[in-house]
Amino acid sequence: MSDCDCDVELKDGDQKTVLYWLLGINAVMFMLELGVGWFAQSTGLIADSLDMLADAIVYGIALYAVGRAITDKARAALVSGYFQLILAAFIVIDIVRRVVFGSEPASQLMMGMGLLALAANVTCLLLIQRHRHGEVHMRASWIFSTNDVLANLGVIISGALVAWMSSRWPDIIIGSLIVILILRGAWLILSDAKRELKEHSVPAESGSDKPCGSSQNSGHK
C-alpha cells in the first residue's frame, strides 16, 4: 500500500470517528430534548430537538459519504440540505398549532434543557472544528453544529423572557427564528453541494482528475 493510500485511510478514519460522536450525541439529545420540550410546552425546545434529529440523520448520511468520490460526498450534502428543509416545515406546523391552540411554556425547564443542549452542541462544535474547511460533507456538518449552538442560545434567552414577561410569545418567536436559521443553513449547504457537483461531475466522468487514492474511492461507486 502506498503512502498516499495510508493518508487517505487515516483521513477517512478520523472523519468517521468524529461523525460517530456527532451522531451519538445528537441522537441522545433529540430524545431527551423532545420529551422535555413536549412536557414544557416549548416550541423552541421542540424545534431544537427536531433539529437534533435532522442533524443525526445528516451525520449518518455523511458517514455513508466518507471514503467515496467527491461527487458522492456532494450528493450526500445535497440530501442533508433537503432534510433541513423538511425539518423546517415540521417546525412551522408546530408553531402554527401552538399559536392557534395556545401553550404555557415552562421557562425553568426551557433554560435548564437549553443549557444542557448548549453544552452538548459546543462539544460537537469542538469535535468538528478542524474539518470546517474540509470536504463538502464535513463543511455541511460544521454548519449544522454552528446553527445548533445558536439555536440553543435562543432557547435559553426565550426561557428567560417567558419568565420575565409571563408570556408564551418569546418562545414562539424563538421557534420561528430557529426555522429561519435552519433555512439559511439549508441554503448554504445546498449551494455548496451544487457548486461541488458542477465543478467535479464532468472530470469525475472522464477520470482526468482522479485524486491520489482514487482507486480506493472508485470501488465504492
Stockholm file with secondary structure:
# STOCKHOLM 1.0

chainA/1-221         MSDCDCDVELKDGDQKTVLYWLLGINAVMFMLELGVGWFAQSTGLIADSLDMLADAIVYGIALYAVGRAITDKARAALVSGYFQLILAAFIVIDIVRRVVFGSEPASQLMMGMGLLALAANVTCLLLIQRHRHGEVHMRASWIFSTNDVLANLGVIISGALVAWMSSRWPDIIIGSLIVILILRGAWLILSDAKRELKEHSVPAESGSDKPCGSSQNSGHK
#=GR chainA/1-221 SS CCHHHHHHHHHHHHHHHHHHHHHHHHHHHHHHHHHHHHHHTCHHHHHHHHHHHHHHHHHHHHHHHTTSCHHHHHHHHHHHHHHHHHHHHHHHHHHHHHHHHCCCCCHHHHHHHHHHHHHHHHHHHHHHGGGTTSSHHHHHHHHHHHHHHHHHHHHHHHHHHHHHHTCSHHHHHHHHHHHHHHHHHHHHHHHHHHHHHHHHHHHHHHTTTCCTTHHHHHTTC
#=GC SS_cons         CCHHHHHHHHHHHHHHHHHHHHHHHHHHHHHHHHHHHHHHTCHHHHHHHHHHHHHHHHHHHHHHHTTSCHHHHHHHHHHHHHHHHHHHHHHHHHHHHHHHHCCCCCHHHHHHHHHHHHHHHHHHHHHHGGGTTSSHHHHHHHHHHHHHHHHHHHHHHHHHHHHHHTCSHHHHHHHHHHHHHHHHHHHHHHHHHHHHHHHHHHHHHHTTTCCTTHHHHHTTC
//
